Amino acid sequence: MGQNILDFLNSADSILYFPILIIVMTVAGLYFSFRTKFVQLRLFKESCKLLLEPSEDKSGKTVSSFQALMISTASRVGTGNIVGVSTAVCIGGPGACFWMWVMCIITAASAFVESTLAQIFKRKDETGHYFGVAVAVGFILMVLVAFFMLGGGKRLVRFTEILVPFMGIAYVLISLIVIAVNFRNIPSMFVEIFKDAFNFKAIFGGITGSCLVYGIKRGLYSNEAGVGSAPNASASANVTHPAKQGLVQTLSVYIDTLLLCTATALMCLSSGVERSEAVAGAQYVQNSVSTVFGGFGPVFITMAMVLFAFTTLLGNLFYVDNALAFLNHKKMPSKRFLNIFHIICSVVIFFGAIIPMDAAWAAADITMGGMTLINLPACALLGSIAVKTLKDYEAQKKAGRNPVFKASEIGLEAEETDMWK
């Protein structure tokens, strides 16, 4: 029975990603890229500036642009950055790294559009907060998640604001040390990546298990661009113009894929340790780090996986609270309901940690792929609004002003948005 379910999940996973999602994600990403004149590259410097822009509200009740970025990054940065990348490289081949880079840059435009739209159409609840319209280890995660969720959203926001930058920097530093120690392997490593990425005979000979498909699957699962989850965090930010948060959210995609996923891939490939289906996952990464740090390597990778998984859970549960408020007619459910709900979520986390890895990855791929197929067409239908908003932002910047958005300036009626009158 269990094997039949696993076979079904794997079959559905394969069909969903090739050809359906590969086509949808690429077309949507390119469409948004051309419509916005490649905003994800053209305004990269502006995105970095906006990251440090303080919130207009000094009361401390609202979420700043940086905090919203950290929440969305928390949901993106997870075990996919370690286990997922390792699996992609071991099974799909080194070329998977290249295709992750390509999809990251293309889909960053989708991230801009979905987050800008989330800001435009965000709602305010009765408390004044904004929300969007969108084993061993398992036991520890269950307890920690319950503690932070029962403490309320503010505790969660403050914690992710501190932990996400810390763990990301620590992980990249360890990766750079491993790469530096194995610097002699760097040239051959890049030759292998690009050679495998453009080995189309091998790719089309077995496309469902190729570097192309694995790169796209792991890239989507990791950075979530176009999935529709990050806009929940984007909508909660207090900014003067929706395009500001759209630009900031493109950075989250880059942090996740170009920085952290790449750190894992290059660290593993430069180490020279054997890669095979037998070591796909955490073991391949642990073996790579062990070449430099010995026994500390596996310990560090285990700690990193726990922290990455933890922040992913916190980020996504923050989204759940926003969804509950939306479903409850702009009001947060009662404290008693939320406490019970969060406890149930924590128990589900424990069971999720003990199911077979293949089933977990397949289920995650299918659900996230399904969300993408709903979200991207909706963004395409509303895409002209995001493009007009971007043009309004750039026009105000060109005039030397700090952009302030008014819905009427781009032709939106007053009743179409709660904000931006």
Phi, psi and chi 1 to 4 in degrees:
 res  aa     phi    psi   chi1   chi2   chi3   chi4
   1 MET       -  -49.0  179.2   64.8  177.8      -
   2 GLY   -62.4  -39.2      -      -      -      -
   3 GLN   -67.8  -35.9 -174.3   59.3   45.0      -
   4 ASN   -63.7  -41.4  -70.0  -23.5      -      -
   5 ILE   -63.9  -43.6  -66.1  173.9      -      -
   6 LEU   -63.1  -42.0  179.6   57.4      -      -
   7 ASP   -62.5  -39.8  -69.5  -17.9      -      -
   8 PHE   -64.3  -44.5  170.6   77.0      -      -
   9 LEU   -62.2  -43.6  -70.9  173.5      -      -
  10 ASN   -65.5  -38.5  -75.5  -30.5      -      -
  11 SER   -65.9  -45.5  -62.5      -      -      -
  12 ALA   -63.4  -39.0      -      -      -      -
  13 ASP   -60.7  -45.7 -176.6   16.5      -      -
  14 SER   -63.1  -45.7  -62.0      -      -      -
  15 ILE   -66.3  -39.3  -65.5  171.4      -      -
  16 LEU   -63.4  -41.5  179.9   62.4      -      -
  17 TYR   -85.3  -28.7  -81.5   82.7      -      -
  18 PHE  -135.7  116.0  177.4   77.8      -      -
  19 PRO  -102.2   -5.5   35.5  -34.4      -      -
  20 ILE   -58.9  -61.7  -60.5  173.6      -      -
  21 LEU   -70.0  -33.9  -91.9 -179.5      -      -
  22 ILE   -58.5  -43.5  -72.1 -179.1      -      -
  23 ILE   -69.9  -48.7  -64.5  172.8      -      -
  24 VAL   -62.4  -47.9  171.3      -      -      -
  25 MET   -65.4  -42.3  -71.7  175.6   61.5      -
  26 THR   -67.4  -46.4  -56.5      -      -      -
  27 VAL   -62.7  -46.0  169.8      -      -      -
  28 ALA   -63.2  -46.0      -      -      -      -
  29 GLY   -61.5  -43.6      -      -      -      -
  30 LEU   -68.6  -38.8  -71.2  172.9      -      -
  31 TYR   -60.0  -49.2  171.5   73.1      -      -
  32 PHE   -67.5  -34.8  -67.3  136.9      -      -
  33 SER   -62.7  -47.1  -66.6      -      -      -
  34 PHE   -71.1  -37.4  -77.0  106.9      -      -
  35 ARG   -65.0  -33.5  -75.1  -66.1  -52.8  -86.4
  36 THR   -99.0    7.6   60.6      -      -      -
  37 LYS    57.7   43.7  -60.3  177.7 -178.1  177.1
  38 PHE    55.2   55.4  -75.2   84.1      -      -
  39 VAL   -57.5  -31.7   64.0      -      -      -
  40 GLN   -65.7  -21.9   70.0  -88.3   37.7      -
  41 LEU  -105.5  -42.1  -60.7  175.4      -      -
  42 ARG   -63.0  -38.5 -174.2  166.4   52.9   84.4
  43 LEU  -111.7   29.8  -65.4 -176.1      -      -
  44 PHE   -59.9  -43.9  175.5   76.5      -      -
  45 LYS   -61.5  -41.0 -174.9  177.0  179.4 -179.1
  46 GLU   -63.7  -37.7  178.1   70.0    9.8      -
  47 SER   -60.5  -42.3  -59.0      -      -      -
  48 CYS   -64.9  -38.4  -65.1      -      -      -
  49 LYS   -64.4  -43.1  -71.8 -179.3  180.0  178.3
  50 LEU   -66.6  -23.0  -69.0  170.4      -      -
  51 LEU   -57.9  -33.9 -175.1   62.6      -      -
  52 LEU   -99.6    6.7  -58.7  177.3      -      -
  53 GLU   -69.7  125.0 -174.5  173.6   82.1      -
  54 PRO   -71.9  158.2   27.7  -34.3      -      -
  55 SER   -71.9  143.2  172.7      -      -      -
  56 GLU   -68.1  -27.9  -64.6  -72.9  -39.5      -
  57 ASP   -88.3  117.3 -176.5    4.7      -      -
  58 LYS   -93.9    4.5  -54.3  -59.4 -179.3 -176.7
  59 SER   -75.3  -19.3   67.0      -      -      -
  60 GLY    84.2    1.9      -      -      -      -
  61 LYS   -85.4  -21.2  -67.2 -178.0  178.5 -179.6
  62 THR  -102.5  166.7   58.5      -      -      -
  63 VAL   -96.9  131.1  176.0      -      -      -
  64 SER   -77.6  168.4   69.9      -      -      -
  65 SER   -60.8  -41.2 -175.1      -      -      -
  66 PHE   -65.6  -43.0  176.6   75.9      -      -
  67 GLN   -63.2  -40.4  -71.4  173.1  -34.3      -
  68 ALA   -63.3  -38.1      -      -      -      -
  69 LEU   -62.9  -42.9  173.3   68.5      -      -
  70 MET   -66.6  -35.7  -71.3  -59.9  101.5      -
  71 ILE   -65.8  -46.5  -66.1  168.9      -      -
  72 SER   -67.0  -36.6   63.2      -      -      -
  73 THR   -67.0  -36.7  -56.6      -      -      -
  74 ALA   -59.8  -40.9      -      -      -      -
  75 SER   -72.3  -28.7   71.5      -      -      -
  76 ARG   -80.7  -44.1  -73.5 -176.1  167.1  113.6
  77 VAL   -77.6  111.8  174.9      -      -      -
  78 GLY  -152.4 -158.0      -      -      -      -
  79 THR   -63.1  -21.5   52.9      -      -      -
  80 GLY   -60.7  -29.1      -      -      -      -
  81 ASN   -70.1  -22.3  -64.4   86.4      -      -
  82 ILE  -110.0  -66.8  -60.2  176.0      -      -
  83 VAL   -67.2  -44.2  178.5      -      -      -
  84 GLY   -63.3  -45.0      -      -      -      -
  85 VAL   -66.1  -42.6  173.1      -      -      -
  86 SER   -59.3  -44.8  169.2      -      -      -
  87 THR   -63.1  -42.1  -57.8      -      -      -
  88 ALA   -62.0  -42.7      -      -      -      -
  89 VAL   -71.2  -41.8  170.8      -      -      -
  90 CYS   -68.3  -41.6  -76.1      -      -      -
  91 ILE   -95.5  -44.9  -59.6  177.0      -      -
  92 GLY   -81.6  -30.9      -      -      -      -
  93 GLY   112.1  164.1      -      -      -      -
  94 PRO   -58.4  -27.7  -20.4   31.5      -      -
  95 GLY   -62.6  -18.3      -      -      -      -
  96 ALA   -58.0  -32.0      -      -      -      -
  97 CYS   -62.2  -44.3 -174.0      -      -      -
  98 PHE   -61.7  -44.9  172.6   81.1      -      -
  99 TRP   -70.1  -25.4  -66.9  111.0      -      -
 100 MET   -66.1  -40.5  -81.2 -167.6  -68.7      -
 101 TRP   -62.3  -46.9  -63.5  -22.5      -      -
 102 VAL   -60.8  -49.1  171.1      -      -      -
 103 MET   -67.3  -31.0  -70.5  -52.6  -66.1      -
 104 CYS   -61.1  -48.9  169.5      -      -      -
 105 ILE   -66.6  -42.2  -65.7  171.8      -      -
 106 ILE   -65.9  -48.2  -69.3  174.6      -      -
 107 THR   -77.7  -10.2   57.5      -      -      -
 108 ALA   -61.3  -29.8      -      -      -      -
 109 ALA   -66.0  -37.4      -      -      -      -
 110 SER   -64.2  -38.4  -58.3      -      -      -
 111 ALA   -63.4  -39.8      -      -      -      -
 112 PHE   -61.7  -48.4  167.9   80.3      -      -
 113 VAL   -64.1  -47.8  170.4      -      -      -
 114 GLU   -66.1  -35.7   65.5  179.6   -4.4      -
 115 SER   -76.6  -34.6  -69.4      -      -      -
 116 THR   -64.6  -44.2  -59.7      -      -      -
 117 LEU   -63.3  -36.5  -69.8  171.7      -      -
 118 ALA   -62.3  -38.8      -      -      -      -
 119 GLN   -67.4  -43.0  -90.8  -72.5  -35.7      -
 120 ILE   -61.8  -44.0  -66.1  172.1      -      -
 121 PHE  -103.9   20.7  -64.2  106.4      -      -
 122 LYS   -68.1  160.0   66.7 -175.6  178.8 -178.9
 123 ARG  -120.7  161.6  -57.3  -73.5 -173.0  -99.9
 124 LYS  -117.8  129.8 -175.5 -176.4  -72.9 -171.6
 125 ASP   -84.1 -178.0   64.7   22.3      -      -
 126 GLU   -69.8  -15.2   56.9 -174.1    7.7      -
 127 THR   -94.1   -2.7   64.5      -      -      -
 128 GLY    95.2    3.3      -      -      -      -
 129 HIS   -89.3  148.5  -65.8  100.0      -      -
 130 TYR   -92.4  150.9  -57.8  123.8      -      -
 131 PHE  -149.1  158.5   60.0   90.0      -      -
 132 GLY   -91.9  172.0      -      -      -      -
 133 VAL   -96.5    6.8  -62.5      -      -      -
 134 ALA  -108.9      -      -      -      -      -
 135 VAL       -  165.5  174.5      -      -      -
 136 ALA    32.6  -85.1      -      -      -      -
 137 VAL   -54.1  -44.4  172.7      -      -      -
 138 GLY   -59.4  -38.9      -      -      -      -
 139 PHE   -68.4  -43.0  177.8   76.6      -      -
 140 ILE   -61.6  -45.6  -65.8  170.5      -      -
 141 LEU   -61.1  -40.9  -72.4  174.3      -      -
 142 MET   -58.4  -46.4  176.6 -176.2   73.9      -
 143 VAL   -67.6  -44.7  174.0      -      -      -
 144 LEU   -65.3  -43.3  -71.8  173.9      -      -
 145 VAL   -62.6  -43.1  168.8      -      -      -
 146 ALA   -59.6  -41.9      -      -      -      -
 147 PHE   -61.0  -46.2  170.2   75.1      -      -
 148 PHE   -75.7  -36.0  -80.4   94.7      -      -
 149 MET   -72.0  -37.1  -69.7  -52.6  -61.8      -
 150 LEU   -70.1  -18.6  -67.0  174.7      -      -
 151 GLY   -83.6   -4.8      -      -      -      -
 152 GLY    96.3  165.2      -      -      -      -
 153 GLY   -62.6  -35.0      -      -      -      -
 154 LYS   -65.0  -39.3  -79.3  -60.7  176.3 -176.8
 155 ARG   -62.1  -40.5  178.4 -172.0  -72.3  176.8
 156 LEU   -64.3  -46.4 -174.7  153.3      -      -
 157 VAL   -61.9  -46.4  169.5      -      -      -
 158 ARG   -62.5  -39.3  -73.3 -165.8  -64.1  -90.6
 159 PHE   -68.3  -46.5 -173.6   75.2      -      -
 160 THR   -65.6  -32.6   55.1      -      -      -
 161 GLU   -60.9  -31.6 -176.5 -179.3   15.7      -
 162 ILE   -91.2  -47.2  -63.7  170.7      -      -
 163 LEU   -70.9  -41.5 -178.4   60.0      -      -
 164 VAL   -59.9  -50.8  170.9      -      -      -
 165 PRO   -62.2  -39.7  -21.0   33.1      -      -
 166 PHE   -61.7  -51.3  170.3   77.6      -      -
 167 MET   -69.8  -35.0   72.2  178.1 -169.2      -
 168 GLY   -63.9  -45.9      -      -      -      -
 169 ILE   -64.1  -43.4  -68.5  170.6      -      -
 170 ALA   -61.2  -43.5      -      -      -      -
 171 TYR   -66.2  -42.9 -173.2   75.1      -      -
 172 VAL   -65.0  -39.7  170.5      -      -      -
 173 LEU   -61.6  -45.0  -76.0  176.0      -      -
 174 ILE   -61.1  -42.3  -68.6  -67.1      -      -
 175 SER   -62.5  -43.0  -58.5      -      -      -
 176 LEU   -64.4  -35.6  -72.2  174.2      -      -
 177 ILE   -65.0  -44.8  -67.9  171.5      -      -
 178 VAL   -62.4  -43.8  174.1      -      -      -
 179 ILE   -64.2  -42.2  -65.7  169.2      -      -
 180 ALA   -63.7  -42.2      -      -      -      -
 181 VAL   -63.4  -33.7  170.3      -      -      -
 182 ASN  -102.9   34.9  -63.5  -69.6      -      -
 183 PHE   -60.1  -26.2   71.1   94.3      -      -
 184 ARG   -64.7  -23.0  -69.5 -175.5  179.8   85.0
 185 ASN   -88.9   -5.4  -63.8  -28.7      -      -
 186 ILE   -61.8  -48.6  -68.1  176.5      -      -
 187 PRO   -58.2  -47.9  -24.9   35.6      -      -
 188 SER   -66.0  -29.9   60.3      -      -      -
 189 MET   -64.0  -46.2  171.8 -175.9   69.5      -
 190 PHE   -70.3  -35.0  -81.1  105.0      -      -
 191 VAL   -59.9  -43.0  168.5      -      -      -
 192 GLU   -65.1  -40.8 -165.6  173.2   12.2      -
 193 ILE   -61.6  -51.1  -71.8  173.9      -      -
 194 PHE   -73.5  -34.0  -71.7  103.7      -      -
 195 LYS   -64.0  -44.5 -177.4  179.5  178.3 -179.1
 196 ASP   -70.7  -36.2 -170.9   52.2      -      -
 197 ALA   -63.8  -31.2      -      -      -      -
 198 PHE  -109.5   19.4  -67.5   98.7      -      -
 199 ASN   -85.1   74.9 -175.5   -2.9      -      -
 200 PHE   -67.3  -23.9  -69.5  110.6      -      -
 201 LYS   -63.6  -44.4 -176.6  176.6  179.8 -179.1
 202 ALA   -70.5  -37.9      -      -      -      -
 203 ILE   -63.1  -51.6  -70.9  174.4      -      -
 204 PHE   -79.9  -10.6  -69.4  108.2      -      -
 205 GLY   -74.0  -29.8      -      -      -      -
 206 GLY  -150.9   67.0      -      -      -      -
 207 ILE   -64.5  -34.6 -167.3  161.4      -      -
 208 THR   -65.8  -24.4   56.9      -      -      -
 209 GLY  -110.6   19.1      -      -      -      -
 210 SER   -85.4  168.1   69.0      -      -      -
 211 CYS   -62.1  -32.8   63.2      -      -      -
 212 LEU   -61.8  -52.4  173.0   66.8      -      -
 213 VAL   -69.1  -42.8  173.7      -      -      -
 214 TYR   -63.9  -38.0  -96.1   99.3      -      -
 215 GLY   -63.4  -42.6      -      -      -      -
 216 ILE   -68.6  -44.3  -68.7  173.3      -      -
 217 LYS   -61.8  -48.6  -74.8  166.8   69.2  172.7
 218 ARG   -71.6  -32.1  -65.4  -75.5   69.1   85.2
 219 GLY   -65.4  -44.1      -      -      -      -
 220 LEU   -64.8  -46.6  169.7   63.8      -      -
 221 TYR   -62.6  -36.1 -179.4   80.2      -      -
 222 SER   -79.5  -51.9 -175.9      -      -      -
 223 ASN   -92.4  -15.1   66.6   46.1      -      -
 224 GLU    59.9   16.9  -60.9 -176.2   11.5      -
 225 ALA   -65.5  123.7      -      -      -      -
 226 GLY    89.5   -6.0      -      -      -      -
 227 VAL   -74.4  -33.0  174.1      -      -      -
 228 GLY   101.8    7.0      -      -      -      -
 229 SER   -89.5  -45.7   53.0      -      -      -
 230 ALA   -57.7  -32.5      -      -      -      -
 231 PRO   -56.7  -22.4  -30.3   37.4      -      -
 232 ASN   -61.0  -41.6  -74.0  -81.1      -      -
 233 ALA   -73.7  -39.7      -      -      -      -
 234 SER   -59.7  -41.2  -58.8      -      -      -
 235 ALA   -66.4  -24.6      -      -      -      -
 236 SER   -79.2  -13.1   65.8      -      -      -
 237 ALA   -74.8  145.2      -      -      -      -
 238 ASN  -100.4   98.2 -177.2   36.1      -      -
 239 VAL  -128.4  164.6  -67.4      -      -      -
 240 THR   -86.4  -14.1   61.9      -      -      -
 241 HIS  -149.4  131.9 -161.0  -72.2      -      -
 242 PRO   -56.8  -34.7  -25.3   34.6      -      -
 243 ALA   -62.7  -27.0      -      -      -      -
 244 LYS   -59.6  -48.0  -71.0 -175.8  175.7 -178.5
 245 GLN   -72.4  -30.5 -162.3   58.5   32.7      -
 246 GLY   -61.1  -44.0      -      -      -      -
 247 LEU   -65.9  -42.3  -71.0  169.9      -      -
 248 VAL   -62.2  -37.6  167.3      -      -      -
 249 GLN   -69.7  -21.6  -73.8  -57.4  -36.9      -
 250 THR   -64.3  -31.3   62.2      -      -      -
 251 LEU   -64.3  -34.8  -65.9  178.6      -      -
 252 SER   -62.5  -38.0 -175.5      -      -      -
 253 VAL   -64.9  -42.7  177.1      -      -      -
 254 TYR   -65.8  -42.8  -65.2  149.9      -      -
 255 ILE   -58.7  -44.6  -69.9  169.8      -      -
 256 ASP   -68.5  -52.2  177.2   89.5      -      -
 257 THR   -91.0  -55.3  -56.5      -      -      -
 258 LEU   -68.4  -25.9  -65.8 -174.6      -      -
 259 LEU   -99.6  -63.6 -171.8   61.0      -      -
 260 LEU   -77.7  -45.6  -65.6  173.6      -      -
 261 CYS   -63.2  -40.3  -73.7      -      -      -
 262 THR   -65.7  -37.9  -60.9      -      -      -
 263 ALA   -58.3  -43.7      -      -      -      -
 264 THR   -63.9  -49.6  -62.7      -      -      -
 265 ALA   -62.0  -48.0      -      -      -      -
 266 LEU   -69.5  -36.2  -61.7 -172.2      -      -
 267 MET   -60.6  -45.8  173.2  173.7   62.4      -
 268 CYS   -68.4  -46.0  -68.9      -      -      -
 269 LEU   -68.9  -35.3  -69.6  169.8      -      -
 270 SER   -73.3  -24.9   67.7      -      -      -
 271 SER   -68.0  -26.2   68.8      -      -      -
 272 GLY    80.2    3.9      -      -      -      -
 273 VAL   -72.3  156.1  -59.6      -      -      -
 274 GLU   -63.9  136.2 -179.8 -172.8    2.0      -
 275 ARG  -118.3  136.1   67.0  174.7 -172.7  -87.1
 276 SER  -161.7  170.2   65.9      -      -      -
 277 GLU   -61.5  -27.9 -168.9  169.6  -13.4      -
 278 ALA   -66.4  -30.7      -      -      -      -
 279 VAL  -107.1    6.9  -62.9      -      -      -
 280 ALA   -57.8  132.9      -      -      -      -
 281 GLY   113.8 -148.2      -      -      -      -
 282 ALA   -62.4  -34.2      -      -      -      -
 283 GLN   -61.8  -40.6 -172.2  176.5  -13.8      -
 284 TYR   -61.5  -42.4 -178.7   41.7      -      -
 285 VAL   -68.3  -42.8 -172.7      -      -      -
 286 GLN   -62.2  -42.0  -70.5  173.4  -30.0      -
 287 ASN   -62.0  -38.0  -67.2  -14.9      -      -
 288 SER   -66.6  -46.8  -58.7      -      -      -
 289 VAL   -66.5  -32.1  179.4      -      -      -
 290 SER   -64.4  -23.4  -64.4      -      -      -
 291 THR   -64.3  -21.9   61.2      -      -      -
 292 VAL  -112.5  -41.7  175.5      -      -      -
 293 PHE  -104.4    4.1  -68.0   95.6      -      -
 294 GLY    59.5 -134.4      -      -      -      -
 295 GLY   -65.0  -21.6      -      -      -      -
 296 PHE   -71.5  -24.2  173.2   71.0      -      -
 297 GLY   -56.4  -57.1      -      -      -      -
 298 PRO   -59.7  -34.9  -25.8   35.2      -      -
 299 VAL   -65.4  -44.7  174.2      -      -      -
 300 PHE   -63.8  -44.0  173.2   78.9      -      -
 301 ILE   -63.8  -39.1  -66.5  -58.4      -      -
 302 THR   -62.8  -44.3  -59.3      -      -      -
 303 MET   -62.2  -42.8  -69.3  171.8   56.8      -
 304 ALA   -63.1  -41.3      -      -      -      -
 305 MET   -62.6  -41.9  -73.9  174.8   58.0      -
 306 VAL   -62.4  -46.2  170.7      -      -      -
 307 LEU   -67.0  -42.4  -70.8  174.2      -      -
 308 PHE   -63.3  -44.2  -77.6    7.9      -      -
 309 ALA   -64.0  -39.0      -      -      -      -
 310 PHE   -62.6  -48.3 -179.6   45.4      -      -
 311 THR   -68.6  -33.2   55.4      -      -      -
 312 THR   -60.5  -44.2  -63.4      -      -      -
 313 LEU   -64.6  -42.5  -66.8  168.1      -      -
 314 LEU   -63.3  -44.5  -69.3 -177.1      -      -
 315 GLY   -61.8  -43.7      -      -      -      -
 316 ASN   -72.3  -32.0  -78.8  -72.4      -      -
 317 LEU   -71.5  -27.5  -74.6  170.0      -      -
 318 PHE   -62.9  -40.9  178.6   86.6      -      -
 319 TYR   -62.7  -38.7  -61.5  162.2      -      -
 320 VAL   -60.7  -42.6  168.6      -      -      -
 321 ASP   -60.6  -41.1  -80.2    3.6      -      -
 322 ASN   -62.5  -41.5  -76.0  -17.3      -      -
 323 ALA   -65.0  -39.0      -      -      -      -
 324 LEU   -63.3  -40.5  -71.1  173.5      -      -
 325 ALA   -63.4  -41.3      -      -      -      -
 326 PHE   -63.7  -44.2  177.2   73.8      -      -
 327 LEU   -69.7  -23.0  -67.3  172.7      -      -
 328 ASN   -98.0   31.4 -163.0   38.9      -      -
 329 HIS    59.2   51.5  -51.9  -68.4      -      -
 330 LYS    69.5   11.8  -56.8 -176.2 -174.2 -179.9
 331 LYS  -119.6  136.9  -64.2 -174.3  -63.6 -177.5
 332 MET   -69.8  139.7  -74.2  -60.0  -65.0      -
 333 PRO   -60.6  169.8  -21.9   32.9      -      -
 334 SER   -62.8  156.5   67.9      -      -      -
 335 LYS   -58.5  -38.7 -174.6   70.7  173.7  177.5
 336 ARG   -63.6  -45.1 -178.4 -178.7  178.9 -175.6
 337 PHE   -61.7  -45.3  174.0   86.7      -      -
 338 LEU   -62.8  -41.1  -75.6  176.3      -      -
 339 ASN   -61.0  -45.9  -73.7  -18.8      -      -
 340 ILE   -64.0  -43.3  -65.3  172.7      -      -
 341 PHE   -62.2  -43.2 -176.7   80.1      -      -
 342 HIS   -67.8  -34.7  -70.3  151.5      -      -
 343 ILE   -65.3  -42.7  -70.4  171.5      -      -
 344 ILE   -61.5  -43.6  -67.2  173.1      -      -
 345 CYS   -59.1  -40.6  -71.3      -      -      -
 346 SER   -65.0  -38.0  -58.8      -      -      -
 347 VAL   -67.8  -39.9  173.2      -      -      -
 348 VAL   -60.1  -36.8  169.6      -      -      -
 349 ILE   -58.9  -41.2  -70.4  166.4      -      -
 350 PHE   -62.5  -46.1  174.3   74.2      -      -
 351 PHE   -66.9  -32.5  -74.7  104.3      -      -
 352 GLY   -64.5  -25.4      -      -      -      -
 353 ALA   -79.4  -13.5      -      -      -      -
 354 ILE  -112.5   -0.9   61.5  176.0      -      -
 355 ILE   -80.1  158.5   64.6  173.1      -      -
 356 PRO   -56.7  142.8  -25.5   34.6      -      -
 357 MET   -59.8  -41.5 -174.7  177.6   73.3      -
 358 ASP   -59.1  -42.8  -75.0   -7.2      -      -
 359 ALA   -66.7  -39.5      -      -      -      -
 360 ALA   -64.0  -46.5      -      -      -      -
 361 TRP   -64.8  -43.4  -81.2  119.4      -      -
 362 ALA   -63.4  -44.2      -      -      -      -
 363 ALA   -63.2  -42.1      -      -      -      -
 364 ALA   -64.2  -44.2      -      -      -      -
 365 ASP   -60.9  -43.6  -74.1  -20.4      -      -
 366 ILE   -66.5  -47.1  -68.6  168.8      -      -
 367 THR   -66.7  -41.0   51.0      -      -      -
 368 MET   -70.8  -36.8  -66.8 -171.2   69.3      -
 369 GLY   -62.6  -40.9      -      -      -      -
 370 GLY   -62.5  -41.8      -      -      -      -
 371 MET   -61.3  -40.2  -70.1  169.0   63.0      -
 372 THR   -63.5  -40.6  -53.9      -      -      -
 373 LEU   -67.3  -22.6  -68.9  177.0      -      -
 374 ILE   -85.9  -43.1  -64.7  171.2      -      -
 375 ASN   -73.2  -46.6 -178.0   62.5      -      -
 376 LEU   -64.3  -42.5  -76.7  179.7      -      -
 377 PRO   -61.5  -37.2  -27.1   36.6      -      -
 378 ALA   -64.2  -41.1      -      -      -      -
 379 CYS   -65.1  -37.4  -72.3      -      -      -
 380 ALA   -63.8  -39.4      -      -      -      -
 381 LEU   -65.6  -32.5  -69.6  172.2      -      -
 382 LEU  -100.7    4.9  -62.9  170.9      -      -
 383 GLY   -58.0  -35.2      -      -      -      -
 384 SER   -62.5  -30.4   59.6      -      -      -
 385 ILE   -66.5  -43.2  -63.4  175.4      -      -
 386 ALA   -64.7  -39.3      -      -      -      -
 387 VAL   -65.2  -44.2  172.7      -      -      -
 388 LYS   -62.1  -38.5  -70.3  177.6 -176.6  176.4
 389 THR   -64.4  -41.2  -57.5      -      -      -
 390 LEU   -63.7  -43.3  175.2   60.5      -      -
 391 LYS   -62.9  -39.4  -70.4  179.5  177.9  177.5
 392 ASP   -62.7  -41.8  176.4   70.5      -      -
 393 TYR   -62.5  -47.5  176.5   83.2      -      -
 394 GLU   -67.2  -34.6  -67.7 -170.3  -88.2      -
 395 ALA   -65.4  -41.9      -      -      -      -
 396 GLN   -68.0  -38.1  -67.4 -169.5   52.1      -
 397 LYS   -64.1  -40.9  -73.7  -70.4  -67.8 -175.2
 398 LYS   -63.8  -30.5 -169.6  174.3 -178.3  179.4
 399 ALA   -82.2    1.0      -      -      -      -
 400 GLY    82.3   17.5      -      -      -      -
 401 ARG  -104.0  157.1  -55.8 -159.3  -54.5  -93.9
 402 ASN   -79.1  110.5  177.3   30.4      -      -
 403 PRO   -56.2  130.6  -26.6   36.7      -      -
 404 VAL  -125.7  128.7  176.1      -      -      -
 405 PHE   -93.6  136.7 -176.1   68.6      -      -
 406 LYS  -128.5  125.2  -68.4 -177.7  180.0  179.2
 407 ALA   -56.7  -36.0      -      -      -      -
 408 SER   -64.5  -24.1   58.6      -      -      -
 409 GLU   -66.3  -23.6  -67.1  -65.2  -40.6      -
 410 ILE  -112.4   15.3   63.2  166.1      -      -
 411 GLY    88.0   14.2      -      -      -      -
 412 LEU   -86.9  135.7  -74.7  177.2      -      -
 413 GLU   -73.6  155.0  -59.3  -65.4  -27.9      -
 414 ALA   -57.7  -37.5      -      -      -      -
 415 GLU   -77.9   -6.9   63.2  -88.2   11.5      -
 416 GLU   -80.4  -17.1  -67.6 -175.4   75.3      -
 417 THR  -134.7  149.2   63.4      -      -      -
 418 ASP   -77.6  -31.4  -88.9   10.7      -      -
 419 MET  -107.3 -175.3  -44.8  -59.7  -62.2      -
 420 TRP    61.9   32.9  -40.7  112.9      -      -
 421 LYS   -69.7      -  -52.9  -61.9 -176.8 -174.6
